[in-house]
Amino acid sequence: MLGWLAWRLQISELYGRNRKRLRHVPGSTERAAAESALRDHVANMAVRRDIVLADEKLRSPWRTALASLLDHWDGLTRFVNDARIPLDNNYGERLIRDPAVGRKNYSGSGSEWSGRLAMRLFSIFATLKLWNINPRRWLMLYLEACANSGGKAPTDVSGFLPWNMSPDHLSELQNSTIDQRQKDSS
């Protein structure tokens, strides 16, 4: 029977094999070898899981955990057949961590309007983060456009969407993060 430490080592090796696979160009012989090794490792983990589950003396916490692993196996191993799928959702969880941790600390968080405002702002800031855009610079430009529109939102906001920006404008907003850090440090 594999103990918890052995399972943790198997999972650690799974992450390592997946990272190795992703380092290689799709279609290369190195990628094919890494994918084969990953598939073998996942298959061996399934065999070990089934052997341990077949033991009638297996205690409840272990049985529950391994039965859950068996129930969710297809979803947990979907990344093996499609390298675009991440092995875990840690990145997504990190993106929502700030809103989840801070939601009770924000002023007015008990009101519906503030919840909607926070939702919209978090969505905007997450998008800016994904595009590596300085949120302060972007927000300043947007608020200037609001001021120029008589204190109202501009009628056409498409120019504020990163995927609609010209390469020069996008680069300016991305580089402004570095410029701001340099100003802050002096």
Protein Blocks (a to p, Z undefined) as FASTA:
>chain_A
ZZfklmmmmmmmmmmmmmmmmmpcghiaklmmmmmmmmmmmmmmmmmmmmmmmpmklcfk
lmmmmmmmmmmmmmmmmmmmmmkbcfblklmmmmmmmmmmmmmmpghklpmklmmmmmmm
mmmmmmmmmnopafklmmmmmmmmmmmnoopacfblklmpmklpcfklmmmmmmmmmmmm
mmmmZZ
